[in-house]
Amino acid sequence: MTGEPEPSAGSAGSGGSAGSAGDPVERGIEALQTAAQELIDMSRAALDVAEQLVRNPDTAATVASAFASLARTVAKAADTGRRTVHDAGAAPTGRDGDGGGDGRGGGDGGDGVERIPVD
């Protein structure tokens, strides 16, 4: 494979010029070939990273620790935000003023989704 797009099978028999109906097909094939090449390049880069992590376990441990720390920080921030909203009573109330349609207040059904009534 040379990396250059090959002519499409339909263009040779069409007998048309460069502006014929085969143009969109050829452009589509070229776009698919470009996307495939980008996918191959991305896969190679991912394999290079994986190889470095395998060769240097200290790097793998550092990366894993960083991801774990990030996950803990995000979870803590989400929990703090959730408690702040519920403690402050900042959650919107339902149309009837009872805090939502589920009887628990907060108007989110307990699943973190704010439901806005539409009349």
URKALIN-V380386 format. One record per pair of residues at least 24 apart in sequence whose ideal C-beta (glycine too) atoms are under 10 Angstrom apart, sorted by sequence separation. I is the first residue (numbers start at 0). J is the second residue. D is the distance in whole Angstrom. If there is no record, write none. Layout:
BEGIN
I|J|D, I|J|D
END
This chain:
BEGIN
4|28|7, 81|105|10, 91|115|8, 94|118|8, 4|29|5, 91|116|10, 4|30|10, 81|107|10, 4|31|9, 5|32|8, 84|111|10, 4|32|5, 3|32|9, 4|33|9, 84|113|10, 2|32|9, 81|111|8, 4|36|10, 2|36|7, 77|111|9, 0|36|10
END
